[in-house]
């Protein structure tokens, strides 16, 4: 057996532990984050450039925005021949179907929208008779949204085209790369969602301070 790879791993582990103070937590997640940083620094695509003092965070934000625009274009094609106008129409309709019915605030929060934007989507689905609203049995002040039979037909009719769009969006990533990206995007989602739901009125400085105090691996990305 060739132990060269194991020896390299032990070297990285020793370096990781030596850089952590006694008060800092040492765990597998932190080590994996450190290992990823070390490996990616050596294997990063040389064509990725940073101009005019551009940071990793700035480039990451830009690429996420670009990916959203690419995805939006593909999904628009997937919905071309349906009664759904935007990806938001699809997401709301799918969410209401998957939950078996939910309140307006629940579906709006699920889709990370401001109330006014979410209500526009809900109104459009109601006007097209894709969903209906009924009285909430547990809260008389609230209405529950349910998908109609027409809505199910429209939603199910988009699945195959949406599957094609999803395959294109994933590009040429391998199965392992897809799972790695999924893990990282979910981690970002789990971080940002409570900020959006509970801290959205805070300033950028306040949110940045919150970020620094809730990221156990922050020192590896500075």
ABEGO torsion letter per residue (X at the ends): XBAAAAAAAAAAAAAAAAABBAABBBBAAAAAAAAAAAAAAAABBAABBBBGGBBAAAAAAAAAAAAAAAAAAAAAAAAAABABABAAAAAAAAAAAAAGEBBAAAAAAAAGBBAAAAAAAAAAAAAAGABBBBBBAABAABBBBBBBAAAAAAAAAAAAAAAAAAAAAAEABBAAAAAAAAAAAAAAAAAAAAAAAAAAABBAAAAAAAAAAABAAAAAAX
